[in-house]
Amino acid sequence: MAMTGEIYHSPMVCQEEELHVLAVDDSFVDRKVIERLLKRSSCKVTAVESGTRALQYLGLDGEKSSVGYDALKVNLIMTDYSMPGMTGYELLKKIKESSAFREIPVVIMSSENIMARIDRCLEEGAEEFIVKPVKLSDVKRLKDCIIKGDGEENVKKNLNKRKLRDEEDDHPGSSPLTPVSPLSPSMACDLASSSRSPSSSPSPAPAPAVSIKRPKLLHSS
C-alpha cells in the first residue's frame, strides 16, 4: 500500500490531518483487532507482523524503505512486546536510536502485566505500556494526546494513574494511610498525666499484716 507525505519529526499533529499508525504484532488476530480499533478512530493504519518488517518499512534495517524514505510519514507506532526474532523492546531501542524517528511516540502492548518489563520500556522512551486486550478507549486517548500535543509527560501521568487503579483493584480493602499530626505540648502533658492516674476500677486492698508471737518457754522449778 503506497503511502504519501513527509518524514515525521514531531509528535504534534494538526487536527485536520489523518493520524498514521504503524501497528506491529506477530499475532494475526491481534493485528486485525488493533487495525479495526484504529480505523474506527479514523486513523490510517499500516500493519506488519514483526519488528524486522517494521524496521524495513521505516528504512532502519540498512536497506531502502519499501515506500521510500522521503515519502514516509508515521505519527504513532504501536508494537507488541513478545514477538519472535525481535521483541517490541528491541524495536523500541532501534527507533529511539534513530535521529529521524526518535520523536515518534512508541506504545508497547503486552498480554502480561509485568512491572519490571513496563519500567524497562518506559525508561527506554516508550510513551505508554498497554496491557491487552487493547480497548477502543485506549486508542482514542492516545490519538487525543498526540493531536493535542500533550507529549510524553502527560501520557506517563495517565499510565501512573492506571497503575494506581490496577493496584487498588488488586487490594480492594486497602486504603491510603492518613498521616498522623504531632501532639501539641498540652495534649502530651494531659496524655502523660492520665497514664499516671489510677485506673477507674478499684485495685485490690493490700492483705493485712499478720503478727506472729513467739510462745513463752515454761521453765520447771
C-alpha positions as CSV (number, residue, x, y, z in Angstrom):
1,M,0.0,0.0,0.0
2,A,1.6,3.2,-1.2
3,M,1.8,6.0,1.4
4,T,2.5,9.7,0.7
5,G,3.5,12.6,2.9
6,E,6.6,13.9,4.6
7,I,9.0,12.5,7.2
8,Y,7.5,12.9,10.6
9,H,9.6,14.8,13.2
10,S,7.2,16.0,15.8
11,P,4.5,14.3,18.0
12,M,2.1,17.2,17.4
13,V,-0.5,16.7,14.6
14,C,-3.0,19.1,13.2
15,Q,-6.5,18.1,14.0
16,E,-7.4,18.1,10.3
17,E,-4.7,15.7,9.4
18,E,-5.2,11.9,9.4
19,L,-3.2,10.1,12.1
20,H,-1.0,7.4,10.6
21,V,-0.2,4.5,12.9
22,L,2.3,1.7,12.3
23,A,1.0,-1.4,14.1
24,V,3.4,-4.3,14.8
25,D,2.2,-7.7,16.1
26,D,3.1,-11.3,15.2
27,S,-0.5,-12.4,16.1
28,F,-2.8,-12.2,13.0
29,V,-5.8,-11.9,15.3
30,D,-4.3,-9.1,17.4
31,R,-3.2,-7.3,14.3
32,K,-6.7,-7.3,13.0
33,V,-8.1,-6.1,16.3
34,I,-5.7,-3.2,16.5
35,E,-6.3,-2.3,12.9
36,R,-10.1,-2.3,13.4
37,L,-9.9,-0.1,16.5
38,L,-7.6,2.4,14.8
39,K,-9.8,2.6,11.7
40,R,-12.9,3.1,14.0
41,S,-10.9,6.1,15.4
42,S,-10.4,7.5,11.9
43,C,-6.7,6.6,11.8
44,K,-4.7,5.4,8.8
45,V,-3.1,2.0,9.6
46,T,-0.1,0.1,8.3
47,A,0.1,-3.3,10.0
48,V,3.2,-5.5,9.9
49,E,3.9,-8.9,11.5
50,S,7.4,-8.4,13.0
51,G,9.9,-5.9,14.3
52,T,12.1,-6.7,11.3
53,R,9.3,-5.8,8.9
54,A,8.7,-2.6,10.9
55,L,12.4,-1.6,10.5
56,Q,12.2,-2.4,6.8
57,Y,9.2,-0.2,6.4
58,L,10.9,2.7,8.3
59,G,14.1,2.2,6.4
60,L,16.1,1.4,9.5
61,D,17.4,-2.0,8.5
62,G,20.2,-0.6,6.4
63,E,18.2,-1.0,3.2
64,K,15.9,1.4,1.4
65,S,12.4,1.7,2.8
66,S,9.7,-0.1,0.9
67,V,7.8,3.2,0.5
68,G,10.8,5.5,0.0
69,Y,12.4,7.4,2.9
70,D,11.3,10.8,1.6
71,A,7.7,9.7,1.2
72,L,7.3,8.2,4.7
73,K,5.1,9.6,7.4
74,V,4.2,7.9,10.7
75,N,2.7,9.6,13.7
76,L,2.5,6.7,16.1
77,I,4.0,3.2,16.5
78,M,2.2,0.5,18.4
79,T,4.1,-2.7,18.9
80,D,3.6,-6.0,20.8
81,Y,6.3,-6.8,23.3
82,S,6.6,-10.6,22.9
83,M,7.5,-11.3,19.3
84,P,9.9,-13.9,17.8
85,G,13.1,-12.7,16.3
86,M,12.9,-9.1,17.6
87,T,10.9,-8.1,20.7
88,G,9.0,-4.9,21.0
89,Y,11.6,-3.6,23.4
90,E,14.4,-4.2,20.9
91,L,12.3,-2.4,18.2
92,L,11.8,0.5,20.6
93,K,15.5,0.8,21.1
94,K,16.2,0.8,17.4
95,I,13.6,3.6,16.8
96,K,14.9,5.8,19.7
97,E,18.4,5.4,18.4
98,S,17.3,6.9,15.0
99,S,17.7,10.6,14.6
100,A,14.8,10.7,12.1
101,F,12.2,8.7,14.1
102,R,13.2,9.1,17.8
103,E,10.4,11.7,18.3
104,I,7.7,9.3,17.1
105,P,5.6,8.1,20.1
106,V,6.0,4.3,20.6
107,V,3.4,2.4,22.6
108,I,4.2,-1.1,23.8
109,M,1.4,-3.7,24.1
110,S,1.5,-7.0,26.1
111,S,-0.8,-9.6,27.5
112,E,1.4,-9.8,30.6
113,N,1.3,-7.2,33.3
114,I,5.0,-7.4,34.5
115,M,6.2,-4.3,36.3
116,A,9.9,-4.8,35.6
117,R,9.1,-5.1,31.8
118,I,6.9,-2.0,32.0
119,D,9.6,0.1,33.8
120,R,12.2,-1.0,31.4
121,C,10.2,0.1,28.3
122,L,9.3,3.4,29.9
123,E,13.0,4.1,30.8
124,E,13.9,3.4,27.2
125,G,11.5,6.0,25.9
126,A,8.1,4.3,25.4
127,E,5.2,6.7,25.7
128,E,2.9,4.1,27.3
129,F,2.6,0.4,28.1
130,I,-0.9,-1.0,27.4
131,V,-2.0,-4.4,28.8
132,K,-4.0,-6.4,26.3
133,P,-6.8,-6.5,25.3
134,V,-6.5,-3.1,23.8
135,K,-9.7,-1.2,24.1
136,L,-11.2,1.5,21.9
137,S,-10.9,4.0,24.7
138,D,-7.1,3.4,24.8
139,V,-6.8,4.2,21.1
140,K,-9.0,7.3,21.3
141,R,-7.0,8.5,24.3
142,L,-3.7,8.1,22.5
143,K,-5.0,9.8,19.5
144,D,-6.2,12.8,21.5
145,C,-2.9,13.1,23.3
146,I,-0.9,13.2,20.1
147,I,-3.3,15.6,18.4
148,K,-3.3,18.0,21.4
149,G,0.4,17.7,21.7
150,D,0.3,16.8,25.4
151,G,3.6,14.9,25.0
152,E,5.4,12.3,26.9
153,E,4.8,13.7,30.4
154,N,1.0,13.7,30.1
155,V,0.8,10.2,28.7
156,K,3.0,8.9,31.5
157,K,0.8,10.6,34.1
158,N,-2.1,8.7,32.6
159,L,-0.1,5.5,32.9
160,N,0.7,6.2,36.6
161,K,-2.9,6.7,37.3
162,R,-3.7,3.5,35.5
163,K,-1.2,1.6,37.6
164,L,-2.7,3.1,40.8
165,R,-6.1,1.9,39.7
166,D,-4.8,-1.6,39.0
167,E,-3.2,-1.7,42.5
168,E,-6.5,-0.6,44.1
169,D,-8.3,-3.3,42.2
170,D,-5.8,-5.9,43.4
171,H,-6.3,-4.7,47.0
172,P,-9.9,-3.5,47.2
173,G,-10.0,-3.3,51.1
174,S,-6.8,-1.3,51.4
175,S,-6.9,2.5,51.8
176,P,-4.1,5.0,51.8
177,L,-2.6,5.7,55.2
178,T,-3.5,9.1,56.8
179,P,-0.6,10.9,58.2
180,V,-0.8,11.4,62.0
181,S,-0.4,15.0,63.1
182,P,2.1,15.5,66.0
183,L,0.6,16.1,69.5
184,S,0.7,19.6,71.0
185,P,2.6,20.0,74.3
186,S,-0.6,20.4,76.3
187,M,-2.1,17.3,74.8
188,A,1.1,15.4,75.5
189,C,1.0,16.5,79.2
190,D,-2.7,15.5,79.5
191,L,-1.9,12.1,78.0
192,A,1.1,11.6,80.3
193,S,-0.9,12.6,83.4
194,S,-3.8,10.4,82.5
195,S,-1.5,7.5,82.1
196,R,-0.1,8.0,85.6
197,S,-3.6,8.5,87.2
198,P,-5.2,5.4,89.0
199,S,-7.5,3.4,86.8
200,S,-11.2,3.7,87.3
201,S,-11.5,0.1,88.6
202,P,-10.5,-0.2,92.3
203,S,-7.3,-2.0,92.9
204,P,-7.4,-4.9,95.4
205,A,-6.7,-3.8,99.0
206,P,-3.4,-5.0,100.4
207,A,-3.5,-8.1,102.7
208,P,-3.5,-7.2,106.4
209,A,-0.2,-7.7,108.2
210,V,-0.1,-10.8,110.4
211,S,1.9,-10.6,113.6
212,I,3.4,-13.8,114.8
213,K,4.0,-14.0,118.5
214,R,6.7,-16.3,119.8
215,P,5.4,-18.6,122.7
216,K,6.9,-18.1,126.1
217,L,9.1,-21.0,127.3
218,L,8.0,-22.5,130.6
219,H,10.8,-23.5,133.0
220,S,10.2,-26.2,135.5
221,S,11.1,-25.4,139.1
